Amino acid sequence: RQACRSSHGEVEYNLGKAYNHRARPGDQHRALEHLRCAWAANPRDSSTANMIAACYKAIYSKSRAAADLDEAEHWCKRAYALDKDAAPPPKKRGYERIRQRRVVWIRPGSTS
């Protein structure tokens, strides 16, 4: 496969995940083709990077080639870095006030 046929990252991710899960001979390499297309469509997706790392780990378990282990480690670190860059969860309404080591939620506009 020379280039990504689909610009739909989610479809490519699901195909890659299915091939990796099936785990027949050659399936991890097929999975990597689809996952790389998913990565090209969305290069900030940590789950795709994790799945690519899992494919290389499975390939390494059979081949014992140091290059496969290096790739698995590279993608695992990339996924971790993306998770650390994730946006913080949205804040709840209201303001936090700490009183006697407990959190009290105060409605906006309230004076107490």
N, C-alpha and C positions, 0 to 999 in steps of 0.2 A: 504494500500500500504506500503510495508515494506522498499523497497529501490528504488532508482531512476532507472528507466528502460532505460532512455535515457541519453547519455552524451552530447546531443545537447541542450545547455542552451537556445538558442533562441527559439526553438520549445516549450520547457517547459515553458518559459516566456510567449509566446503567448497563450498557453493553459490556464495558470493561469490568464492571463489578460482577456481572453474570459469568463471564469467561473465567475470571479469577476464582470465583466460587466453585465452578464446575471442575477445574483443576485436572483436566485431561492433558496428555502430552501436547505441548505447544500452546496451551490455552493462556498461560501467563504472558507469552509474547504477543498473542492476539489481544489480550486485555490491555497491554501497554500501548498498543497502537491506538485503541479507542480512548484510553485515559489521556494520552498526550494530546489528542484532539480536544478532549474536554478541558484540558489545561490551557490549550491555545484559546479556547472560547472564554475561559474565566480563570486567569492566572492568579487570582487572589483566593481561590477556594482551597481551604486547608484539607477538606475531606478528600479531594482529588489527589492532593499531594500525599496524604496518608495511604490512599489506595495504591498509588504508584510505588510507594515504599514497601507495601505488603507484597506486591508482585515481585519486586526485586528480591525481597527476603525469601519468597517461595522459590524463585529461580536459584538463588544462592544455596538453598538447602539441598538442591539436587546437583548443582554444578560445582560448588565449593570454590568458585572463581572469586578472587579478591575484588575484582572490578564490580561484580554484582553486589557484594557486601558494601562497597564504597558508595554505589548508587543508592542502595537502600538507606544508608546512613544520611546521605545528602538530602534525599527527599523527606526523610523523617525530620531532620533539622529544619527544613524549609516549612513543613507543616506546622511544626512547633512555633516557629517565628511568626507565621500567619495567625495562629491562635492568640499569641501575645499581643498582636496588633489589632485584635478585634475591638470594635467600639464597645464602650461600657453600656450596660443595660439602661434603658430609659428610666428616668427618675420618676418616682411616684409623685402624685399631687401633694402639695403641702410643703411645709418646711419642717426640718428636723430640729428639735431642741433637746439637748441632753440635760436631764434633771436627775440628780441622784442616781447616776449610772443606769438610767433607763431612757429609752427613746419615746418621746411623746410627739404625736403627729398633731400639728396645729393647722387649721384651715386658713387659707389665704384671707387676709382682711381681719382676722381675729387678733385681739390685743393680748391675750393671755398666753 
